[in-house]
């Protein structure tokens, strides 16, 4: 394992974040704060507690997941797309660096950025609502698993995309709607029976449900199922990354 190469790529990607800290950190935190103002204060005051948790506190895990998923995908997809766009990807592919080391570097940096952002948003949310984390270790486990999984997904997206338009297509038209319809701002039990069944086909439901359980001990689906679905999606992404590097799909052409 070439740890020097991993460290070099990782440090380079992390440095890019600190060069664009306004876009990478400040903007998502401000956007999330606005969600607290609109949903937590304006709308939350008209909604009763959900399973004994105030509405403002109830939406905290969903808002963290919203930022975590979108930023993981964005960081990882742009990180690998830009070298491909500029042509410097060929220098990386011809260097004495294995595919595993490339994936670890880019995905590790993207996951680190999104986890830092998630923890900042968690701390910021404490300024708006009283927070309780009943299972902190499980909270960190879901945070890490989700960040790594969707960073891998973003890595795949960055390789697949042929232009900046396609790079934004999947996050805006698919991922963001799935997050909003995945129980970020409501409990699945609040829906009619038919829509409860439909919602269970949304994979994001399992991520948010498991993450919310780590805070308040309440969930829309079982924690074991949430964890299993997260690991399953991680395995799919790992398999897809292995296939891309094995075949050279959109890397060698």
C-alpha positions as CSV (number, residue, x, y, z in Angstrom):
1,X,0.0,0.0,0.0
2,X,1.5,3.3,-1.1
3,X,0.6,5.5,1.9
4,X,2.6,8.4,0.5
5,X,0.4,8.6,-2.6
6,X,-2.7,8.3,-0.5
7,X,-1.6,11.1,1.8
8,X,-0.6,13.3,-1.1
9,X,-4.0,13.0,-2.9
10,X,-5.9,13.3,0.4
11,X,-4.1,16.4,1.5
12,X,-4.5,18.0,-1.9
13,X,-8.3,17.4,-1.8
14,X,-8.6,18.6,1.7
15,X,-6.6,21.8,0.9
16,X,-9.1,22.5,-1.9
17,X,-11.9,22.6,0.8
18,X,-10.1,25.1,2.9
19,X,-9.4,27.3,-0.2
20,X,-13.1,27.4,-0.8
21,X,-14.3,27.3,2.8
22,X,-17.1,29.8,2.1
23,X,-18.7,27.5,-0.5
24,X,-17.7,24.2,1.2
25,X,-18.6,24.9,4.8
26,X,-20.2,28.3,5.4
27,X,-22.9,28.2,2.7
28,X,-24.3,24.7,3.8
29,X,-24.4,25.8,7.4
30,X,-26.3,29.0,6.6
31,X,-28.7,27.0,4.4
32,X,-29.4,24.5,7.2
33,X,-29.8,27.3,9.7
34,X,-32.5,28.8,7.5
35,X,-34.3,25.4,7.5
36,X,-34.4,25.6,11.3
37,X,-35.8,29.1,11.2
38,X,-38.5,28.2,8.6
39,X,-39.4,24.6,9.6
40,X,-38.4,24.6,13.3
41,X,-39.7,28.0,14.4
42,X,-42.4,29.1,11.9
43,X,-43.9,25.7,11.1
44,X,-42.8,23.7,14.1
45,X,-44.7,25.9,16.5
46,X,-47.9,24.7,14.8
47,X,-47.0,21.0,14.9
48,X,-47.4,18.9,18.1
49,X,-44.6,16.7,19.3
50,X,-43.7,13.6,17.3
51,X,-43.3,10.6,19.6
52,X,-42.5,12.9,22.5
53,X,-39.8,14.9,20.5
54,X,-40.4,18.5,19.6
55,X,-40.7,19.1,15.9
56,X,-37.6,21.4,15.8
57,X,-35.5,18.6,17.4
58,X,-37.1,15.9,15.3
59,X,-35.9,17.4,12.0
60,X,-32.2,17.7,13.2
61,X,-31.1,14.2,12.0
62,X,-32.9,14.7,8.7
63,X,-31.2,18.1,8.1
64,X,-27.8,16.6,8.9
65,X,-28.5,13.8,6.5
66,X,-29.6,16.2,3.9
67,X,-26.3,18.1,4.0
68,X,-24.3,14.9,4.5
69,X,-25.6,13.1,1.4
70,X,-25.5,16.1,-0.9
71,X,-22.0,17.2,0.2
72,X,-20.6,13.7,0.0
73,X,-21.8,13.3,-3.5
74,X,-20.8,16.8,-4.6
75,X,-17.3,16.6,-3.1
76,X,-16.5,13.1,-4.4
77,X,-18.0,13.7,-7.9
78,X,-16.2,17.0,-8.5
79,X,-12.9,15.6,-7.0
80,X,-12.6,12.9,-9.7
81,X,-14.5,14.7,-12.5
82,X,-12.2,17.7,-12.6
83,X,-9.0,15.7,-13.2
84,X,-10.9,13.8,-15.9
85,X,-12.2,17.1,-17.4
86,X,-8.7,18.7,-17.5
87,X,-7.0,15.5,-18.7
88,X,-4.7,15.1,-15.6
89,X,-6.5,11.9,-14.8
90,X,-4.1,10.1,-17.2
91,X,-1.1,11.2,-15.2
92,X,-2.7,9.7,-12.1
93,X,-3.6,6.5,-13.9
94,X,0.0,6.1,-15.3
95,X,1.6,6.8,-11.9
96,X,2.7,4.0,-9.6
97,X,-0.6,4.2,-7.7
98,X,-3.1,1.4,-7.5
99,X,-6.8,1.8,-8.1
100,X,-7.5,1.0,-4.5
101,X,-5.2,3.8,-3.3
102,X,-6.9,6.3,-5.7
103,X,-10.4,5.4,-4.4
104,X,-9.2,5.5,-0.8
105,X,-7.7,9.0,-1.3
106,X,-10.6,10.6,-3.1
107,X,-13.4,8.9,-1.2
108,X,-11.7,9.4,2.1
109,X,-11.2,13.1,1.5
110,X,-14.8,13.6,0.4
111,X,-16.2,11.6,3.4
112,X,-14.0,13.6,5.8
113,X,-15.3,16.9,4.4
114,X,-18.9,15.9,4.7
115,X,-18.5,14.4,8.2
116,X,-16.8,17.7,9.4
117,X,-19.8,19.6,7.9
118,X,-22.2,17.2,9.5
119,X,-20.7,17.7,13.0
120,X,-20.6,21.5,12.5
121,X,-24.3,21.4,11.6
122,X,-25.0,19.2,14.7
123,X,-23.2,21.8,16.9
124,X,-25.1,24.6,15.2
125,X,-28.5,22.9,15.7
126,X,-27.9,23.0,19.4
127,X,-28.2,26.7,19.2
128,X,-31.7,26.4,18.0
129,X,-33.2,23.4,19.7
130,X,-32.4,21.2,22.7
131,X,-30.5,18.1,21.5
132,X,-30.2,14.6,22.9
133,X,-28.0,11.9,21.5
134,X,-29.0,8.6,23.2
135,X,-26.6,6.4,21.2
136,X,-23.5,8.5,20.3
137,X,-21.4,5.6,19.0
138,X,-24.2,4.5,16.7
139,X,-24.7,8.1,15.6
140,X,-21.0,8.2,14.6
141,X,-21.3,4.8,12.9
142,X,-24.2,5.9,10.8
143,X,-22.5,9.2,10.0
144,X,-19.3,7.4,8.8
145,X,-21.1,4.7,6.9
146,X,-23.4,7.2,5.1
147,X,-20.5,9.6,4.3
148,X,-18.4,6.8,2.8
149,X,-21.2,5.2,0.9
150,X,-22.4,8.4,-0.8
151,X,-18.9,9.5,-1.4
152,X,-18.4,6.3,-3.3
153,X,-21.6,7.0,-5.1
154,X,-20.4,10.5,-5.9
155,X,-17.1,9.0,-7.2
156,X,-19.1,6.8,-9.6
157,X,-21.1,9.8,-10.7
158,X,-18.0,11.9,-11.4
159,X,-16.6,9.1,-13.6
160,X,-19.9,8.6,-15.4
161,X,-20.6,12.3,-16.1
162,X,-19.4,13.7,-19.4
163,X,-20.0,17.3,-18.5
164,X,-21.0,19.6,-15.7
165,X,-24.7,19.3,-16.6
166,X,-24.7,15.6,-16.0
167,X,-22.7,16.1,-12.8
168,X,-25.6,18.1,-11.4
169,X,-28.4,16.0,-12.9
170,X,-28.5,13.1,-10.5
171,X,-28.1,15.1,-7.2
172,X,-30.8,17.7,-8.1
173,X,-33.3,15.5,-9.9
174,X,-33.0,12.2,-8.0
175,X,-31.1,12.4,-4.7
176,X,-32.5,15.7,-3.3
177,X,-36.2,14.6,-4.0
178,X,-35.5,11.3,-2.3
179,X,-34.1,13.0,0.7
180,X,-37.1,15.3,1.1
181,X,-39.5,12.4,0.6
182,X,-37.4,10.1,2.9
183,X,-38.8,11.4,6.2
184,X,-36.4,14.3,6.7
185,X,-39.2,16.6,7.9
186,X,-41.9,14.1,9.0
187,X,-42.5,10.6,10.3
188,X,-43.5,7.9,7.9
189,X,-46.3,7.0,10.3
190,X,-47.9,10.3,9.6
191,X,-48.6,9.3,6.0
192,X,-51.7,7.3,4.7
193,X,-51.1,3.5,4.6
194,X,-50.7,3.5,0.8
195,X,-48.0,6.2,0.8
196,X,-46.3,4.5,3.8
197,X,-45.8,1.4,1.6
198,X,-44.5,3.5,-1.3
199,X,-42.1,5.4,0.9
200,X,-40.5,2.2,2.1
201,X,-39.1,1.8,-1.5
202,X,-37.1,5.0,-0.9
203,X,-33.6,3.9,0.3
204,X,-33.0,7.2,2.0
205,X,-35.8,6.4,4.5
206,X,-33.6,3.7,6.1
207,X,-30.6,6.0,6.4
208,X,-32.6,8.8,8.1
209,X,-34.6,6.4,10.3
210,X,-31.5,4.7,11.7
211,X,-29.7,8.1,12.2
212,X,-32.8,9.5,14.0
213,X,-32.9,6.4,16.2
214,X,-29.4,7.2,17.4
215,X,-30.6,10.5,18.7
216,X,-34.0,9.8,20.2
217,X,-34.5,6.1,20.2
218,X,-37.4,6.4,17.7
219,X,-37.4,5.1,14.1
220,X,-39.8,4.4,11.2
221,X,-38.2,1.1,10.5
222,X,-36.1,-1.3,12.5
223,X,-32.5,-0.2,13.2
224,X,-31.1,-3.6,12.0
225,X,-32.9,-3.0,8.7
226,X,-31.5,0.5,8.4
227,X,-28.0,-0.7,9.1
228,X,-28.4,-3.6,6.6
229,X,-29.7,-1.3,3.8
230,X,-26.8,1.1,4.4
231,X,-24.2,-1.8,4.2
232,X,-26.0,-3.2,1.1
233,X,-25.8,0.1,-0.7
234,X,-22.1,0.4,0.3
235,X,-21.5,-3.1,-1.2
236,X,-23.2,-2.1,-4.5
237,X,-21.0,1.1,-4.8
238,X,-17.9,-0.9,-4.0
239,X,-18.8,-3.5,-6.7
240,X,-19.5,-0.7,-9.2
241,X,-16.1,1.0,-8.5
242,X,-14.3,-2.3,-8.9
243,X,-16.0,-2.9,-12.2
244,X,-15.1,0.6,-13.5
245,X,-11.4,0.2,-12.8
246,X,-11.4,-3.4,-14.1
247,X,-12.9,-2.4,-17.4
248,X,-11.6,1.2,-17.6
249,X,-15.1,2.5,-18.2
250,X,-14.9,6.2,-19.2
251,X,-11.4,6.3,-17.8
252,X,-9.3,5.1,-20.7
253,X,-11.3,6.7,-23.5
